[in-house]
Amino acid sequence: MTSHILLLGTCDTKLPELLYLRTRILAQSPSARITLIDVGRTPSSDPAVTISQSQLLEHQSSSSTRLNAKDLQNLPRGDLLDRISKLATACVLGLLRRDSIHGVVAAGGSGGTSVVAAVMQACPVGLPKVLVSTVASGDVGPVVGEADICLMYSIVDVAGLNSVLRSVLDNAAGAIAGMAAAYKRREEERAKEEVEKKIQVGITMFGVTTPCVDVARKRLEENGCEVYVFHATGHGGRAMERLVREGALDAVLDITTTEVCDHLFGGNMSAGPNRLRAAAERGIPYIVSLGACDMVNFGPRDTVPEKFNDRNLLVHNSMVTLMRTSEEECEQVGSWIGKRLKESVKDPSMVQVWMPFNGVSVIDVEGAPFYDHNADAALWRSLKQEMNGSDITTSSWPTDINDERFASGIADRL
């Protein structure tokens, strides 16, 4: 079986560049099968297009107003991109269900990037995804989301072939050809192997909760679990929640819930308003703790909002400044976590909350810069009060979160 690669782009504006990319993929992998999907505004009649705009329109949902090609062309730009994104996503997910796909690649400007990024974000984790984009520099969070997308900055616009763009597209072709071949081999090997599936456990971690996570991870691995550690930087929390919803995780140790602080108080590592939902809603084993809830994360020191200048700030490195959460803020965090768990829980017997009384990070212990017993007490108190009458078990420990006894205990309980 040859590699099957999906190539997406706006064929009305980027066709020469897309065809060049197609040629270079075939130069790297002559037997590859390439499906070119047109996601442009104006339909292309080029014979190289495998899936045309009219074929995309066949994927309109029954709940939306049905459009023809002319209707689509007349939509405002934002509405057009949204509709094309949904059509292309439905098309690609259908192909993934029916056929063997080994990679997705695309090249485009800002509009094409927004369409293709939505498609790639909907694809399974592990499937190779390469996106050459004019906006792959700067804040690419909305482009990547929680997907494993490989971004390549085009340097010049994807508008006319020249030596710079050719070199970038050559590299993209080599990347997707190699990745697709590796993915195909991996899938074939998995199909032949009869390996007993391990219990898959997600754990959230921050640098300041690493000692706890390391002990818990090793403990779980010794007991036959496969452990996935997620860096709780906003995208990490969202990625974990996504994998839980997709059924890829069997249990979660949510040791580090600091993203809630950023969500509530304007930090730059928020996982958004839906954090702490997925595992509770699915009813899988789920233990929540309060790791790094002593801090809100900002960028370089000069980016911290002026209203926080008199707060306890710690320059973690040149890119990250931490702000100690106050007693009032900790009370809000504890209440938010408690309410979220109560409203989301499917089976209270599957959820527990573990509260370490002597600090929630390595810098929140006696003598450390963020130690504040009153703030931590407000965190525990508000969370415990919110849990009253919920049938969710709370467990209090007279240690800090990185104490080996706490880490071993939480892993063993899971």
TIKERO-722704 format. One record per residue (C-alpha): x, y, z; residue in one letter. Coordinates in steps of 0.1 Angstrom, whole numbers, padded with zeros to 4 digits, always signed. Each point is the difference from the previous one (the first is absolute). Layout:
XYZA/...
end
This chain:
+0000+0000+0000M/+0013+0034-0010T/-0001+0031+0022S/-0032+0020-0004H/+0004+0038+0006I/-0027+0026+0000L/+0010+0034-0015L/-0022+0029+0008L/+0000+0035-0013G/-0019+0028-0017T/+0003-0010-0036C/-0014+0032-0014D/+0029+0020+0015T/+0028-0024+0008K/-0002-0027-0027L/+0035+0003-0015P/+0015-0002+0035E/-0021-0029+0010L/+0009-0019-0032L/+0036+0007+0006Y/-0003-0014+0035L/-0018-0031-0015R/+0028-0005-0025T/+0027+0002+0027R/-0019-0025+0023I/+0000-0024-0030L/+0037+0006-0005A/+0006-0011+0036Q/-0025-0029-0001S/-0008-0009-0037P/-0026-0026+0009S/-0020+0023+0024A/-0036+0006-0006R/-0009+0037+0003I/-0036+0012+0004T/-0002+0038-0008L/-0030+0016+0017I/-0011+0035-0012D/-0010+0023+0029V/-0001+0032-0020G/-0028+0025-0006R/-0002-0005-0038T/-0002-0036-0013P/+0031-0012-0019S/-0004-0021-0032S/+0036-0012+0000D/+0002-0038-0005P/+0025-0003+0028A/-0027+0008+0025V/-0013-0033+0016T/-0028+0014+0021I/-0016+0031-0014S/-0021+0027+0017Q/-0032-0016-0014S/+0010-0033+0017Q/+0007+0019+0033L/-0035+0014-0002L/-0013-0035+0002E/+0011+0000+0036H/-0024+0027+0012Q/-0018-0010+0032S/-0038-0003+0000S/-0002+0026+0027S/+0016+0028-0021S/-0014+0020-0029T/+0010-0018-0032R/+0022+0020-0023L/+0010-0004-0036N/+0033+0011-0015A/-0013+0035-0008K/-0014+0004+0035D/+0033-0009+0015L/+0019+0025-0022Q/-0023+0028+0011N/+0005-0005+0037L/+0019+0026+0020P/+0036-0011+0006R/-0004-0010+0036G/-0032-0020-0007D/+0017-0017-0030L/+0030-0011+0020L/-0022-0014+0027D/-0022-0019-0024R/+0030-0013-0021I/+0017-0011+0033S/-0030-0021+0010K/-0004-0015-0034L/+0036-0009-0003A/+0001-0014+0035T/-0030-0022-0007A/+0016-0012-0033C/+0034-0008+0016V/-0016-0018+0030L/-0020-0021-0024G/+0031-0009-0019L/+0017-0010+0032L/-0029-0023+0008R/-0001-0016-0034R/+0036-0001-0012D/+0036-0003+0013S/+0014+0036+0002I/+0036+0004+0011H/+0005+0038+0000G/-0015+0034-0006V/+0019+0029-0015V/-0010+0036-0011A/+0014+0033-0010A/-0018+0034+0001G/-0004+0035+0013G/-0021+0011+0030S/-0034-0011-0015G/+0012-0033-0012G/+0018-0006+0033T/-0031+0006+0020S/-0019-0025-0021V/+0027-0027+0000V/+0009+0005+0036A/-0036-0008+0010A/+0001-0032-0021V/+0034-0011+0015M/-0012+0007+0035Q/-0029-0024-0005A/+0023-0028-0012C/+0013-0027+0024P/+0031+0006+0021V/+0029-0018-0017G/-0011+0005-0036L/+0028+0021-0016P/-0011+0036-0007K/+0023+0026-0017V/-0012+0035-0007L/+0020+0026-0020V/-0014+0034+0009S/+0007+0037-0002T/-0012+0004+0036V/+0021-0028+0015A/+0019+0026+0020S/-0012+0018+0031G/-0031-0012+0019D/-0008-0033-0016V/-0021-0013+0029G/-0033+0003-0020P/+0016-0018-0029V/+0014-0030+0019V/-0027-0002+0027G/+0005-0034+0017E/+0011-0018-0031A/+0035-0013-0010D/+0003+0023-0030I/+0035+0006-0014C/+0001+0037-0011L/+0025+0013-0026M/+0002+0038-0006Y/+0000+0007-0037S/+0023+0030+0003I/-0016+0015-0031V/-0036+0000-0010D/-0014-0031-0016V/-0006+0020-0031A/+0024-0008-0029G/+0028-0025+0000L/+0035+0012+0007N/+0031-0015+0014S/-0009+0008+0036V/-0035-0015-0002L/+0012-0030-0020R/+0025-0008+0027S/-0026+0002+0027V/-0025-0021-0020L/+0028-0025-0007D/+0006-0004+0037N/-0037-0004+0007A/-0002-0027-0027A/+0029-0018+0016G/-0016+0003+0034A/-0034-0013-0009I/+0014-0028-0022A/+0022-0013+0027G/-0025+0005+0028M/-0027-0018-0021A/+0023-0029-0007A/+0009-0003+0036A/-0037+0002+0011Y/-0009-0027-0026K/+0027-0024+0013R/-0011+0006+0036R/-0036-0007-0008E/+0010-0032-0018E/+0021-0012+0029E/-0028+0007+0025R/-0024-0020-0021A/+0024-0030+0001K/+0008+0002+0037E/-0022-0014+0027E/+0009+0022+0029V/-0020+0001+0032E/-0014+0035+0003K/+0012+0018+0031K/-0021+0023+0021I/+0006+0035-0013Q/+0003+0027+0026V/+0003+0038-0005G/+0018+0021+0025I/+0003+0038+0001T/+0034+0016+0009M/+0017+0033+0005F/+0037+0005+0008G/-0010+0007+0036V/-0019-0033+0003T/+0026-0021-0018T/+0012-0019+0030P/-0035-0012+0008C/-0008-0009-0036V/+0033-0019-0004D/-0007-0022+0030V/-0036-0006-0010A/+0009-0008-0036R/+0026-0025+0010K/-0024-0016+0025R/-0026-0004-0027L/+0024-0013-0026E/+0012-0026+0025E/-0036-0012+0002N/-0003-0004-0038G/-0015+0033-0010C/+0009+0021-0030E/+0003+0036+0012V/-0004+0032-0019Y/+0013+0032+0017V/-0016+0032-0011F/+0017+0034+0006H/-0027+0022+0015A/+0006+0030-0022T/-0035+0004-0012G/+0003-0020-0032H/+0012-0029+0021G/-0031-0001+0021G/-0022+0003-0031R/+0019-0028-0017A/-0005-0023+0030M/-0038+0009+0001E/-0002-0008-0037R/+0017-0034+0003L/-0024-0008+0029V/-0030+0008-0022R/+0014-0021-0028E/+0003-0030+0023G/+0038+0000-0002A/+0005+0002+0037L/-0013-0025+0026D/+0007+0021+0031A/+0014+0034+0010V/+0021+0013+0028L/-0007+0038-0003D/+0028+0009+0024I/+0006+0035-0015T/-0030+0022-0004T/+0017+0033-0002T/-0017+0008-0034E/-0031+0008+0020V/+0019+0029+0016C/+0010+0014-0034D/-0036-0004-0012H/-0014+0019+0029L/+0026+0028+0004F/+0012+0007-0035G/+0032-0020-0002G/+0013-0012-0034N/-0002-0038+0007M/-0038-0004+0003S/-0015-0032-0013A/-0033+0018-0004G/-0034-0004+0018P/-0004-0037-0007N/+0030-0013+0021R/-0007-0029+0024L/-0031-0011-0019R/+0009-0030-0022A/+0012-0026+0025A/-0029+0008+0025A/-0025-0002-0028E/+0013-0033-0014R/+0000-0016+0034G/+0036-0013-0002I/+0022-0001+0031P/+0009+0036+0007Y/+0021+0015+0029I/+0003+0037+0001V/+0026+0020+0021S/+0010+0036+0002L/+0035+0001-0015G/+0013+0035-0008A/-0032+0017+0011C/+0023+0023+0018D/+0008+0019-0032M/-0013+0018-0031V/+0023+0000-0030N/+0009+0030-0021F/+0027+0006-0026G/+0031+0021+0004P/+0000+0023+0031R/-0009+0031-0021D/-0031-0017-0013T/-0016-0005+0035V/-0031+0023+0002P/+0007+0032+0019E/-0027-0007+0026K/+0021-0030+0012F/+0033+0020+0005N/-0003-0001+0038D/-0006-0037+0002R/+0024-0028+0009N/+0016-0005-0035L/+0028-0025-0008L/+0019+0000-0033V/+0001-0037-0008H/+0021+0006-0032N/+0002+0027-0027S/-0033-0011-0015M/-0021-0008+0031V/-0009+0021+0030T/-0020-0016+0028L/-0025+0018+0023M/-0009-0015+0034R/-0037-0005+0003T/-0015+0020+0029S/-0022-0014+0028E/-0031+0014-0018E/+0011-0015-0033E/+0007-0034+0015C/-0035+0000+0014E/-0014+0006-0035Q/+0022-0027-0014V/-0012-0026+0025G/-0036+0009-0005S/+0003-0001-0038W/+0016-0035+0001I/-0026-0013+0024G/-0029+0013-0020K/+0015-0013-0032R/+0004-0035+0014L/-0035-0001+0015K/-0017+0011-0032E/+0020-0023-0023S/+0002-0032+0021V/-0017-0031-0015K/+0011-0024+0027D/+0011+0015+0033P/+0017-0032+0010S/+0025+0005-0028M/+0011+0035+0010V/+0021+0010+0030Q/+0017+0033+0011V/+0033-0002+0017W/+0012+0031+0020M/+0036+0004+0012P/+0000+0023+0030F/+0036+0010+0000N/+0004+0015-0035G/-0012-0005-0035V/+0034+0005-0018S/+0037+0000+0006V/-0001+0038+0006I/-0030-0003+0024D/+0018-0016+0029V/+0012+0017+0032E/+0029+0023-0008G/-0007+0000-0038A/-0011+0032-0018P/-0037-0009-0005F/-0006-0015+0034Y/-0033+0014+0013D/-0018-0023+0025H/-0031+0022+0002N/-0004+0001-0038A/+0003-0038-0002D/-0024-0004+0029A/-0026+0021-0019A/+0005-0023-0030L/-0006-0032+0020W/-0028+0015+0020R/-0020+0013-0030S/+0005-0032-0019L/-0011-0022+0029K/-0030+0022+0006Q/-0010-0003-0036E/+0004-0038+0001M/-0024-0004+0030N/-0030-0021-0009G/+0015-0010-0034S/+0009-0037+0008D/+0035+0008-0014I/+0027-0011+0024T/+0025+0026+0012T/+0033-0012+0015S/+0022+0024+0021S/+0038-0006+0004W/+0023+0016+0026P/+0028+0003-0027T/+0009+0022-0029D/-0010-0012-0035I/+0035-0011-0009N/+0004-0022+0031D/+0007-0036-0011E/-0027-0013+0023R/-0026+0022-0016F/+0012-0009-0036A/+0001-0038+0008S/-0034+0002+0017G/-0018+0017-0028I/+0014-0024-0026A/-0008-0030+0021D/-0036+0012+0006R/-0006+0005-0038L/
end
